[in-house]
């Protein structure tokens, strides 16, 4: 199995999410090469084969030129999978590449399955296994779904250029207004569920998150009730996360929420109901009143 990973570069910097692509390749146990339109000053710390195109010449994003660069790399590598992140860059380029190669595309991959890939369906309430209709396929992987590979090594560079000119010009990147936090990068997340009782109790959960050096998360009912902003929502309709520690406070464990956090390294759940579905994925389930247990835990951590 061979993969061609498409790295991302923005505003003069390599995006950390590039290492999630490497994590996907490692989980597939695939021989991986990478294409990056960027700068030699910002290369991934990785010992594999890297096709590098100069961003000053090809633009940090130009769908015409970048598609040509990918097709050239495909000719050189003959990969089984061409893999993008499920980002604005990947959303736009992946279907262009799939159409040019006349091959299947599978979007928003969240896991591996027998003879295929796991993706969400039914408004992300369920997972299904998808087997591409063609031997070669284009994939986009959901942010946070695959554990990043730890940086290390020096890439073996091969420079690459796109032939011909483009009628498009890359003007710049304008980020969306910040409305939350990037939970997919957090090592510790403490999430509030409906079981905390009321909005006034959210600061109690946030205090535990601060004590642990982590970020505040939330379930959908808490966000829908207006207790916490949507940017903190964990789940298939929020952010998919895989922190080292996930603390679920008063979260029963709806399937949409579990799908977004069950790949966490260690899950601590606090719930009055010992039969709550969250217990099925938790490493430790504390059967207790959240608003009694969490302040005591916070005080202990602080000491």
C-alpha positions in Angstrom: 0.0 0.0 0.0 1.3 3.4 -1.0 0.0 6.8 0.0 0.6 10.3 -1.3 -0.1 12.8 1.6 -0.9 16.4 0.7 0.6 18.7 3.4 -0.7 22.2 4.1 1.2 25.5 4.4 -0.4 28.8 5.4 0.9 32.3 5.8 4.5 31.1 5.6 4.2 28.2 8.0 3.7 24.5 7.9 0.4 23.5 9.6 0.7 21.1 12.6 -2.2 19.1 11.1 0.3 17.8 8.5 1.5 15.3 11.2 -2.1 13.9 11.4 -1.7 12.9 7.7 1.5 11.1 8.7 -0.5 9.5 11.6 -3.0 8.2 9.0 -0.3 6.7 6.9 1.3 5.0 9.9 -2.1 3.5 11.0 -2.5 2.2 7.5 1.0 0.7 7.7 1.6 2.3 4.3 4.6 3.5 2.4 4.1 7.3 2.4 5.4 10.2 0.4 4.3 13.8 0.8 3.7 16.8 -1.5 4.0 20.2 0.0 3.6 23.6 -1.6 5.6 25.7 0.8 9.1 26.7 1.7 12.4 25.0 2.5 12.5 27.1 5.7 9.3 25.3 7.0 9.6 21.5 6.3 8.0 18.7 8.3 10.4 16.9 10.7 9.9 13.6 9.0 12.3 11.2 7.3 10.3 10.3 4.3 10.2 11.4 0.6 9.0 15.0 0.2 8.0 16.6 -3.1 8.5 20.4 -2.5 7.0 23.1 -4.7 7.8 26.7 -4.0 4.9 28.6 -2.6 6.2 32.0 -3.8 5.9 30.7 -7.4 2.8 28.5 -7.2 0.9 30.4 -4.5 0.0 29.1 -1.1 -3.2 28.1 -2.8 -4.0 28.0 -6.5 -6.4 25.2 -7.5 -5.1 25.0 -11.1 -1.4 24.9 -10.2 -1.7 22.7 -7.1 -3.8 20.2 -9.0 -1.1 19.9 -11.6 1.5 19.5 -9.0 -0.4 16.7 -7.3 -1.0 14.9 -10.7 2.8 15.1 -11.4 3.5 13.6 -8.0 0.9 10.9 -8.6 2.7 10.0 -11.9 6.0 9.6 -9.9 4.6 7.7 -6.9 1.7 5.7 -8.4 0.0 5.7 -5.0 -3.1 3.7 -3.9 -4.4 6.7 -1.9 -4.1 10.4 -2.3 -4.8 11.9 1.1 -5.9 15.4 2.1 -7.0 16.9 5.4 -10.8 17.6 5.5 -10.1 21.3 5.4 -11.0 24.1 3.1 -7.9 23.2 1.1 -8.8 19.6 0.9 -12.5 20.2 0.2 -11.6 22.2 -2.9 -8.7 20.2 -4.3 -9.7 16.6 -3.5 -12.7 16.5 -6.0 -10.6 18.2 -8.7 -7.9 15.5 -8.4 -10.4 12.7 -8.2 -12.2 14.0 -11.3 -8.9 14.4 -13.2 -7.9 10.9 -12.4 -11.4 9.4 -12.8 -11.2 7.7 -9.5 -13.4 7.5 -6.4 -13.3 10.0 -3.5 -14.2 9.2 0.1 -14.7 12.3 2.3 -14.3 12.9 6.0 -12.6 9.6 6.9 -12.7 9.0 10.7 -11.2 5.5 10.8 -10.1 2.3 9.0 -12.4 -0.6 8.2 -12.0 -4.0 6.5 -11.4 -3.3 2.8 -12.2 0.4 3.2 -12.7 3.3 5.5 -15.1 4.5 8.3 -17.1 7.6 7.6 -20.0 9.2 9.4 -23.6 9.0 8.1 -27.2 9.8 9.1 -26.2 13.3 10.2 -23.1 11.7 11.9 -25.4 9.6 14.2 -23.9 6.4 12.8 -20.7 5.1 11.2 -20.5 3.1 8.0 -17.7 1.3 6.2 -17.0 2.5 2.7 -15.1 0.5 0.1 -14.0 2.8 -2.8 -15.4 1.8 -6.2 -11.9 2.1 -7.8 -8.6 0.6 -6.9 -7.0 4.0 -6.3 -8.9 6.6 -4.3 -8.8 10.2 -3.1 -9.5 10.6 0.7 -10.0 13.5 3.1 -9.5 12.7 6.8 -11.3 14.5 9.6 -9.2 16.7 11.8 -8.4 15.0 15.1 -9.5 11.5 13.9 -5.9 10.2 13.6 -3.2 10.5 16.2 -0.4 12.8 14.9 3.1 11.3 14.4 5.7 12.9 16.6 8.1 15.1 14.6 11.5 13.6 13.9 13.9 13.2 11.1 14.8 15.1 7.9 12.9 14.7 4.7 14.5 13.5 1.4 13.7 16.5 -0.8 12.7 16.3 -4.5 11.7 19.7 -6.0 8.7 19.7 -8.3 7.1 22.4 -10.5 3.8 22.8 -12.3 4.0 23.3 -16.1 2.1 26.2 -17.7 0.6 29.3 -16.3 -2.7 29.9 -14.4 -5.3 32.6 -14.8 -5.8 32.6 -11.0 -3.7 34.5 -8.5 -3.4 33.8 -4.8 -4.3 37.0 -3.0 -4.1 35.9 0.7 -5.7 34.1 3.5 -8.3 35.7 5.8 -9.1 33.5 8.8 -12.7 33.2 10.1 -13.6 35.1 13.3 -12.4 33.2 16.3 -15.4 31.8 18.1 -13.8 29.1 20.2 -10.8 26.9 20.7 -9.1 24.3 18.6 -9.9 21.3 20.8 -8.4 18.9 18.3 -4.9 20.1 19.5 -5.7 20.0 23.2 -4.0 17.3 25.3 -6.5 17.6 28.2 -10.3 18.4 27.7 -12.8 18.7 30.5 -16.3 18.7 29.1 -19.6 19.8 30.6 -22.8 17.9 30.0 -26.5 18.5 30.8 -25.9 16.7 34.1 -24.1 19.8 35.6 -27.6 21.2 36.1 -27.4 24.8 35.0 -25.4 27.5 33.2 -24.1 28.9 36.5 -22.3 25.6 37.1 -20.1 25.9 34.0 -17.4 27.8 35.8 -17.0 24.9 38.1 -16.1 22.6 35.2 -13.9 25.3 33.6 -12.0 25.6 36.9 -11.1 21.9 36.7 -10.0 22.3 33.1 -7.7 25.2 34.1 -6.3 23.2 37.1 -5.4 20.3 34.7 -3.9 22.7 32.1 -6.6 21.8 29.6 -9.5 23.2 27.6 -13.2 23.4 28.3 -15.4 21.2 26.1 -19.2 20.7 26.1 -21.8 18.3 24.8 -24.5 19.4 22.3 -27.3 19.8 24.8 -25.2 22.3 26.8 -24.4 24.2 23.6 -28.0 24.2 22.4 -29.1 25.5 25.8 -26.7 28.5 25.4 -24.6 27.6 28.4 -21.4 27.2 26.4 -20.4 28.6 23.0 -20.5 26.2 20.0 -16.7 26.5 19.5 -16.3 24.2 22.6 -18.7 21.5 21.4 -17.3 18.0 21.1 -18.9 15.4 18.9 -19.8 14.7 15.3 -21.7 18.1 15.0 -18.8 19.8 16.8 -15.1 18.9 17.0 -13.6 15.4 16.9 -10.9 15.1 19.6 -8.3 12.7 20.8 -6.6 14.2 23.8 -4.4 12.3 26.3 -7.1 12.9 29.0 -10.8 13.5 28.5 -13.0 14.2 31.5 -16.7 13.9 30.9 -18.7 15.8 33.6 -22.4 14.9 33.6 -22.4 13.6 30.0 -24.7 10.6 29.4 -22.9 9.6 26.2 -25.1 10.1 23.1 -23.6 8.3 20.1 -22.8 11.6 18.4 -20.7 12.7 21.4 -19.0 9.3 21.8 -18.0 9.3 18.1 -16.2 12.6 18.7 -14.2 11.7 21.7 -13.8 7.9 22.1 -10.3 7.9 20.6 -9.0 9.8 23.7 -6.1 8.0 25.3 -7.7 8.0 28.8 -11.4 8.8 29.6 -12.6 9.7 33.0 -16.4 10.0 33.3 -18.3 11.4 36.2 -22.0 10.6 36.3 -24.7 9.8 38.8 -26.0 7.0 36.6 -23.8 4.0 36.7 -25.5 2.6 33.5 -24.9 5.8 31.4 -23.6 4.9 27.9 -20.5 7.0 28.6 -19.4 4.2 30.9 -18.9 1.8 27.9 -16.0 3.9 26.6 -14.7 5.3 29.9 -11.5 3.9 31.5 -12.8 5.1 34.8 -16.4 5.8 35.7 -17.0 7.8 38.9 -20.5 7.3 40.1 -21.1 10.6 42.0 -22.9 13.9 41.9 -20.8 16.0 39.5 -21.2 19.2 41.4 -19.9 17.6 44.6 -17.1 15.6 43.0 -15.6 18.1 40.6 -14.9 20.9 43.1 -13.2 18.3 45.4 -11.1 17.0 42.5 -10.2 20.5 41.5 -9.0 21.3 45.0 -7.0 18.1 45.1 -5.3 18.9 41.7 -4.6 22.5 42.8 -2.8 21.2 45.9 
